[in-house]
Amino acid sequence: MRIRSIRLFWNIIAALILLLAGPTLLGIGGSILGAKFASIFFSPEQTSESDYMALSVRLMLENAELRELAAKSHLYRSMLHYTRMPEITALVGRVMYRSEGLIRGDLIIDRGSDHGVYAGAVCTSSSGLVGIVTHVELSTSTVVPITSPAIHVSCVTAISGSLGILGSEAGGKLKLQFVDSSSSPQVGETVLTSRFGGVYPEGIVVGTIESINEGDRGLDKSLSVLSAVDFDRVNEVLILISEETDI
């Protein structure tokens, strides 16, 4: 009986303690448990969604930059494909603007004598022949396109070997003139620079034959040529610089 009384006494004491201190203990315990669960489910690594977004955007920009560099590298390699002469080096120039002039006007590029450019340097693009440098400043140069009436280029057709002089007619249309009447050029045939011009390296693509016309008295032929270059969209040119030139 005495033991039961003692147990009852301690039970009453424990009940009183829990009644008085229980809310405080539960509050502290809840806070500890809450902080523990928050650290598990909402850690800094998992809650910084904005950081993840910023990292994703940065990686996308870096990827785009790498793609642009790869595309430019491919473009410049394709430009160099047109010149297979070891004594010629190449310099890339960006078209700054177009001057007012005949047909589409001259091209002003951001390379000049400080970069090794000289008057008479030939300019190409990834598509084909663009023109020739006629005036050079320290940091800029003027390129006259082959659509200008002032430019004449010795050319040959790629398959039939028909020789002629390329010039321009009204509206900037290209025409290969003085082609031997005994030659047999074909529509769609590629026109290239020849080795007889003395200025333009051999083998640069100029365009393709659109139509063939017999000359006066049947002594020669003239060929309408579609330029390989879209001069309205030329943004960069490759300037061919001869290593033998004393600048």
C-alpha positions as CSV (number, residue, x, y, z in Angstrom):
1,M,0.0,0.0,0.0
2,R,2.9,2.3,0.8
3,I,4.5,1.7,-2.6
4,R,1.3,2.6,-4.4
5,S,1.1,5.8,-2.5
6,I,4.6,6.7,-3.4
7,R,3.9,6.0,-7.1
8,L,0.8,8.1,-7.0
9,F,2.7,10.9,-5.4
10,W,5.4,11.0,-8.1
11,N,2.7,10.7,-10.9
12,I,1.0,13.8,-9.5
13,I,4.3,15.6,-9.4
14,A,5.1,14.7,-13.0
15,A,1.7,15.7,-14.1
16,L,2.1,19.1,-12.5
17,I,5.5,19.6,-14.1
18,L,4.2,18.7,-17.6
19,L,1.2,20.9,-17.0
20,L,3.4,23.9,-16.1
21,A,6.5,23.3,-18.3
22,G,5.0,21.3,-21.2
23,P,4.1,24.2,-23.6
24,T,7.6,25.7,-23.2
25,L,9.3,22.4,-23.8
26,L,7.1,21.6,-26.8
27,G,7.9,25.1,-28.2
28,I,11.6,24.7,-28.0
29,G,11.4,21.2,-29.4
30,G,9.2,22.3,-32.2
31,S,11.6,25.0,-33.1
32,I,14.5,22.6,-33.2
33,L,12.6,20.1,-35.3
34,G,11.4,22.8,-37.6
35,A,14.9,24.2,-38.2
36,K,16.1,20.7,-38.8
37,F,13.5,19.9,-41.5
38,A,14.0,23.4,-43.1
39,S,17.7,22.7,-43.4
40,I,17.0,19.4,-45.1
41,F,14.3,20.5,-47.5
42,F,15.2,24.2,-48.0
43,S,19.0,24.2,-48.0
44,P,20.8,27.2,-49.6
45,E,21.8,25.0,-52.6
46,Q,18.2,24.2,-53.2
47,T,16.6,27.5,-52.5
48,S,18.8,29.8,-54.7
49,E,16.7,29.3,-57.9
50,S,17.8,32.8,-59.1
51,D,21.4,31.7,-58.9
52,Y,20.6,28.6,-61.0
53,M,18.8,30.9,-63.5
54,A,21.8,33.3,-63.7
55,L,24.2,30.4,-64.2
56,S,22.0,29.0,-66.9
57,V,21.9,32.3,-68.8
58,R,25.6,32.7,-68.5
59,L,26.2,29.2,-69.9
60,M,23.8,29.9,-72.8
61,L,25.7,33.2,-73.6
62,E,29.1,31.4,-73.5
63,N,27.7,28.6,-75.7
64,A,26.4,31.2,-78.2
65,E,29.8,32.9,-78.2
66,L,31.6,29.6,-78.9
67,R,29.2,28.8,-81.7
68,E,29.9,32.2,-83.3
69,L,33.6,31.7,-83.1
70,A,33.3,28.2,-84.6
71,A,31.1,29.6,-87.4
72,K,33.6,32.4,-88.2
73,S,36.4,29.9,-88.2
74,H,34.5,27.8,-90.7
75,L,33.8,30.9,-92.8
76,Y,37.4,32.0,-92.9
77,R,38.5,28.5,-93.8
78,S,36.0,28.5,-96.7
79,M,37.3,31.9,-97.8
80,L,40.8,30.6,-97.9
81,H,39.7,27.7,-100.0
82,Y,39.5,30.0,-103.0
83,T,43.2,31.0,-102.9
84,R,45.7,28.1,-103.1
85,M,48.8,30.2,-103.5
86,P,51.4,29.9,-100.7
87,E,52.9,33.4,-101.4
88,I,49.6,35.1,-100.5
89,T,48.4,35.7,-96.9
90,A,44.9,36.8,-95.9
91,L,43.5,39.5,-93.7
92,V,39.9,39.7,-92.6
93,G,38.2,43.1,-92.9
94,R,34.8,44.2,-91.8
95,V,32.6,46.4,-94.1
96,M,31.9,49.6,-92.1
97,Y,29.6,51.3,-94.7
98,R,29.1,51.8,-98.4
99,S,29.8,55.0,-100.1
100,E,27.5,56.6,-102.6
101,G,28.6,55.9,-106.1
102,L,28.0,54.0,-109.3
103,I,25.8,50.9,-109.0
104,R,26.1,49.9,-105.3
105,G,28.9,52.2,-104.3
106,D,32.4,51.4,-102.9
107,L,32.9,49.4,-99.7
108,I,34.7,51.0,-96.8
109,I,36.5,48.4,-94.6
110,D,38.2,48.7,-91.2
111,R,41.7,47.7,-92.3
112,G,44.3,50.1,-93.7
113,S,48.1,50.6,-94.1
114,D,48.6,50.0,-90.4
115,H,47.3,46.4,-91.0
116,G,49.4,45.8,-94.1
117,V,46.7,46.7,-96.7
118,Y,47.9,48.4,-99.9
119,A,46.2,49.7,-103.1
120,G,45.7,46.9,-105.6
121,A,45.0,44.2,-103.0
122,V,42.3,41.8,-104.1
123,C,39.3,41.2,-101.9
124,T,37.1,38.1,-101.8
125,S,34.3,36.7,-99.6
126,S,33.2,33.2,-98.7
127,S,31.2,33.2,-102.0
128,G,33.7,34.6,-104.4
129,L,35.4,37.7,-105.8
130,V,34.4,41.0,-104.3
131,G,36.7,43.6,-105.8
132,I,40.0,45.4,-105.4
133,V,41.4,48.0,-103.0
134,T,41.9,51.4,-104.6
135,H,42.5,53.8,-101.7
136,V,44.2,53.2,-98.4
137,E,44.2,55.2,-95.2
138,L,45.9,54.3,-91.9
139,S,43.0,52.3,-90.5
140,T,40.5,52.1,-93.4
141,S,40.5,51.2,-97.1
142,T,38.2,51.6,-100.1
143,V,37.2,48.5,-102.0
144,V,35.7,49.0,-105.5
145,P,33.4,46.0,-106.3
146,I,33.6,44.1,-109.6
147,T,30.1,45.6,-110.4
148,S,31.8,48.9,-111.0
149,P,32.4,49.9,-114.6
150,A,35.9,50.8,-113.7
151,I,36.8,47.1,-112.9
152,H,37.8,44.6,-115.6
153,V,38.9,41.1,-114.8
154,S,40.5,38.4,-117.0
155,C,38.4,35.3,-116.5
156,V,38.0,31.7,-117.8
157,T,35.1,29.3,-117.6
158,A,35.8,26.2,-115.4
159,I,34.8,23.4,-117.8
160,S,35.1,24.7,-121.4
161,G,38.1,26.9,-120.7
162,S,36.6,29.9,-122.5
163,L,38.6,33.1,-121.9
164,G,37.2,36.6,-121.8
165,I,37.3,40.0,-120.0
166,L,34.7,40.5,-117.3
167,G,33.1,43.9,-117.0
168,S,29.8,45.3,-115.9
169,E,26.9,46.7,-117.8
170,A,23.8,48.8,-116.8
171,G,22.5,47.9,-113.3
172,G,25.7,46.2,-112.2
173,K,25.1,43.1,-114.3
174,L,28.3,41.3,-115.1
175,K,29.3,40.3,-118.7
176,L,32.2,38.2,-119.9
177,Q,33.2,39.7,-123.3
178,F,35.5,38.9,-126.2
179,V,35.0,35.2,-125.7
180,D,36.3,33.2,-128.8
181,S,33.4,32.2,-131.0
182,S,34.9,28.7,-131.4
183,S,34.6,28.0,-127.7
184,S,31.7,26.2,-126.2
185,P,30.7,27.7,-122.8
186,Q,27.5,26.4,-121.2
187,V,24.8,28.0,-119.2
188,G,25.4,27.3,-115.5
189,E,29.1,26.9,-115.9
190,T,31.3,28.5,-113.2
191,V,33.4,31.5,-114.1
192,L,36.8,31.9,-112.5
193,T,39.7,34.4,-112.5
194,S,42.4,33.4,-115.0
195,R,46.1,33.4,-114.7
196,F,46.4,36.0,-117.5
197,G,45.2,39.1,-115.7
198,G,48.3,39.8,-113.7
199,V,46.3,41.3,-110.8
200,Y,43.9,38.7,-109.6
201,P,45.1,35.3,-108.3
202,E,44.0,32.4,-110.5
203,G,41.0,30.3,-109.6
204,I,38.8,32.7,-107.6
205,V,35.1,32.1,-108.2
206,V,33.4,35.0,-109.9
207,G,30.0,33.6,-110.7
208,T,28.0,31.4,-113.1
209,I,26.9,31.9,-116.8
210,E,23.3,33.0,-117.1
211,S,23.0,33.4,-120.9
212,I,25.2,33.3,-124.0
213,N,25.0,35.9,-126.8
214,E,26.7,35.9,-130.2
215,G,28.8,39.0,-130.8
216,D,28.8,41.3,-133.8
217,R,29.4,39.4,-137.1
218,G,29.8,36.2,-135.1
219,L,33.4,36.9,-134.3
220,D,33.1,36.5,-130.6
221,K,30.6,35.8,-127.8
222,S,29.5,37.6,-124.7
223,L,28.3,35.8,-121.6
224,S,25.9,37.2,-119.0
225,V,27.3,36.2,-115.6
226,L,25.5,36.0,-112.3
227,S,27.9,37.1,-109.5
228,A,28.6,34.6,-106.8
229,V,28.6,37.4,-104.3
230,D,25.5,39.1,-103.0
231,F,26.9,42.7,-102.7
232,D,23.9,43.9,-100.7
233,R,24.8,41.5,-97.9
234,V,28.6,41.6,-97.8
235,N,29.7,42.2,-94.2
236,E,33.2,40.9,-94.2
237,V,35.9,40.5,-96.9
238,L,39.2,38.6,-97.1
239,I,42.0,40.9,-98.2
240,L,44.6,38.9,-100.1
241,I,48.1,40.3,-99.4
242,S,51.1,39.3,-101.5
243,E,54.1,38.5,-99.3
244,E,56.3,39.8,-102.2
245,T,54.9,43.3,-102.0
246,D,57.1,45.9,-100.4
247,I,54.6,47.9,-98.3
